[in-house]
Amino acid sequence: MPAVPLSASPEAVRKQAAGLAESLPPLLVGALRVAATVEQGVHGRRRMGAGDAFWQFRQYQSGDPASRIDWRQSARTDRLYLREREWEAAESVWLWRDGSPSMNWRSGPALPLKAERGDLLLLALAALLLRAGERVALLGSGTPPSASRGALERMALVLGRTGPASLPAEAPLPRHARLLLIGDFLQPLAAVEASLRPYAERGVVGHLLMIADPAEESLPFPGRVRFEGLEGEGELLLSRVETVQEAYAERYRAHREALAALARALGWTFAASRTDRPPEPALLALYRQIAEYEA
């Protein structure tokens, strides 16, 4: 559902609010159901709870406030150290979902839209992280990370107003934050790299989840077909789709492999999930990847 412009009438705002209220319960119910199923296969995470007790000493880094230096520990060596508390060990997890028109597509009525599958996985992952005591936030929402019970409902409401961006805009995330990006990532590889590299260079640990409709992998359309671009690409008429299916499938595989290679080069992880398959395996794998990169 597109966002209501700031100049919209009160009636338009009320209509969109009503639409969001109608779509929110099933979205959350579905996400919580998936999270509950996956939670049975998730082992406990090694992390301390929130509080003011001592967690660890960390070497001083440029930009750290001098007031936080632990002079007693620092006096034992020739380096400066900071004393960190338990709450500082709960690193934030930032979540983002592609809001471009290409996500609002499916090849058959029995399949979910790519955007719907992305929202489901994002909210289900957020539910699992919140249950583990993590702080989560939507990238670009302007809302700081939270571990509160109402965070999931707020995230679902913001997802209903997701803008049309196909790649995340640069945002000043803290060092060692974790970032999950969900989208179809059909943009040119150079554009994807330009969007991701600034985060990686700041030490952000990232995870890419590529959402795909099964038809996007094989182009299984027979005969004469007119294709219409969803993002201003224009139209393409093919008299016999069969003649290009093999070349198309190879190009799609090459693009996916290049995305995986880019993620590895940045020190990130990459996974793919198809909309014709259950969401639980993808969610479990994603949660475990984030847990493994927590240390």
N, C-alpha and C positions, 0 to 999 in steps of 0.2 A: 504494500500500500504506500503510495507516494506521500512525502511529508507535506503538511499544510503550510503554505507560505505565511510569513509573518503578517501579511496584510489580509489574510483570509477573514471572512466574516465569522461571527460567533456561531452561526448555523453550520458553516463548514467545519468548524472545530468540533462542534458537538457530534456531527455525523462521523467524523473520523474517530473520535473517542468511543462512540458506540461500536464502530467496526472493530476497533482494537479490543474492546471489552468482550466482544463475541469470539474473537480468535484466540485470545489469551488463554482461557482455561484449557482447551484441548492441547494447545502447544505445550503448556506446562505439565499437564497430566502425562502426555506422551514422553516428555523429557524425563520426568521423574520415574516413569515406568521403566524406561531404558536404563536409567542410572541404577535403579534398584536391582535390575537383572544383572548388570555388570558388577555391581558391588560385591556379589557373592564370589566373584573370581579375583577380587582385588585383595592383595595382602596388605598388612599394615605398613605405613610409611615411617621411615626413621626421621623424626623431627621433634623438636621440643614444643611444648605448648606456650601460649602467650603468658607473659609475666615479667617481673623485674629481676629475676634471678640471673646469675652469671651464666653466659653461654660460651664465650670463647674470647681469646685475644686475637686481634687482627692487626697486621702491619699497617702503619699510617700510610695514606695515599694522598697525593696532591688534591686539594679541595676539601679534605676533612677538616672540621673545626678543631683548633688547637685545644679548646676547652675539654675535648673528649679524650685527650691523651692520658693514658695510665702511666704516670711517671715512675711508680715503683717497679712495674714490669719492664718499662723501657730502660731503667737504670741497670738492669742485669745484662743488657746487650748494647751494641752500638747502633741499634735501630729503635724507632719510635713505634709504640703499639697502642691500639685503642681497645678498650674493654666493651664487648658487645653483650647485650642482654638477650633473653630468650625471644622477646617479641621481634627483635631485629632479624632473627633467623627465619621468620615466616616470610619468605620472599613473595612478591606479588606475581600474579599470573594475569596477563592481559590477553583478551580475546577479541577477535575481529572476524567478520563475515562479509564477503564480497556482496555488495548491494547493486551491482550493475544489471542491466536488463537481460544479459545472457544467462543469469542465474534463474530467471523466471521462465524456464522452459522445461518441457518433458516430451518424450517421444511417444507417449501413450497415456490414456486416461487412468490406467491402473498404477502408474508410477507417480511418486511425489515430485514436485518441482525441485530443482537443485537447491533453490533457496530454502525450501521447507526442510530438506534433509540437513542442510547446513545449520539452520536454526535449531533443529532437534539435537544434533550432535553438540553444538556449542552449549546449549542450556543443560543438557545431560552431563557434560563434562564439568560445567560450573557447579552443578549440584553435587557431584562427587568431590570436587575440590573444597567446596564449602563444608561438607561433612567431615573432611580431613582437617578443618581448621585453617584452610588457606584463605588469603585475601584475593579477590578477583575483581576485574573491572573490564568494561568494554573500551577498546582502544578508540579514541576520538570522541567519546561521549562527554568528556569534561567531568565525569564523576570519578573520584578517587577510589582505589581498591578498598573493598569492604569484605568482612567475613560475617556480616549480619544476616539474619534470617530473611530480611526483606530484599536482599541483594538480587536474588534470582527473579523475583517479580519485577523489580525495576529494570533488570537487563532485558526481560521479555518485552516490556513496554518500549524500550529504546530500540530493540530490533525491529519493531513494527514501524519505526520511523527511519530506518537505515537509508542513508543517501546513496546516490548512484555510483559511488567510487568503485572502480574495478581493482584497484590496488591501494594499500593503506598509505595515507599521507604520513610524512615524517613527524614523529612526536618525541618529546624529550623524556624517554623512559629512564628510570633509575638503573644504575649498574647492576648487573646480575638478575635483572627482571627476566621473566619467562614470557614468551609471546607465542600465541597460537593464531595462525592465519588460515581461514577456511575459504575456499573459492574454487572456480574452475581453472584459473590460471591459464587461460587461452591467449593471453597477451604475448607479444614478442618477448623472447627470453631477455633481451637487453633491458626492456622496460621493467620486467620483474626484478632483475638484478639491481637496477638503479633504485628500486623501492626498498629492497631488503638490505642491501649492503650497509647503509648508514646505521641500521640497528645492530648488525653484527659487529661493526667496528667499535661500537660503544660497549660491547660485551654482553649484549642481550642474547639469551639462548632462545632460538626460535624453532617452531615446528610448523611445517606446511601440510595441510590436508587438502588434497585435490578431490573435488566432488565431480563425478562424471555420470552422465546419462549413458546407458549401454549403447545407444545409437551413435553417440559421439565417437566411440571406439572403432566401429566397423562400417558405418554409413549403410545400413541394411535396407535401402529403399530401392525398389525395382522400377525399371523403365524411365519414363520422362518425368522429371521433378523440377519444380521451381523452388529454389532456396531463397529465403528472405533474411537479410542480416538484421539482428536485433539491436545493434548498436551503430546504425548508420553506415553499414558496409555496402548497402545496395542489394541488388538481386542477381542471382545466377541461375540460368536455365540449362539443365543438362538433359540431353535427349536420351542417354542411356547411362544411368548411374553406375551400372555394373562395370563399365569400362574404366572407372577411376577408383573403385572400391579398394583394390589392393594398394595402390599408391597412396591413397588417403590414409588407410590404416597404418601404413609404414610411417608416414609423416607424423601421425598422431603419436605413435609409440616413440618416435625419435624425440618429439617435444617433451613427452613425459619423462623419458630417460634424462634429457638435458636438465629438466627441473630438479630431478633427484640428484644429479651431479652437482648442480649449483648449490643445493642445500648442504651437501656433504662438504663442498669447498668452503662454505661459510661456517661449518661446524654445527649445522642444524640437522634436523631430521625431516624426512619426507614420507608421506603415505598417501594412498589413494583409496577412495570409497565410491562404489557404484550405487545408484539409487534403486536398482532392482535387487539388491542384496540386503540382508538384515543389518541394522545399524550397530548392533551390540558388539560384534567383533572389532569393528573400526574404533569404537569408543574405548574398549578395553585396551587395545594396542596403544592408542593415543595416551591414555591415562598412565600406562606403564612407562611410555617414553618420557613423559614429563617427570615422573617419579625418579627415573634413572638419572636424569640430568639435574636433580635437585642439589646434589652434594656441592 
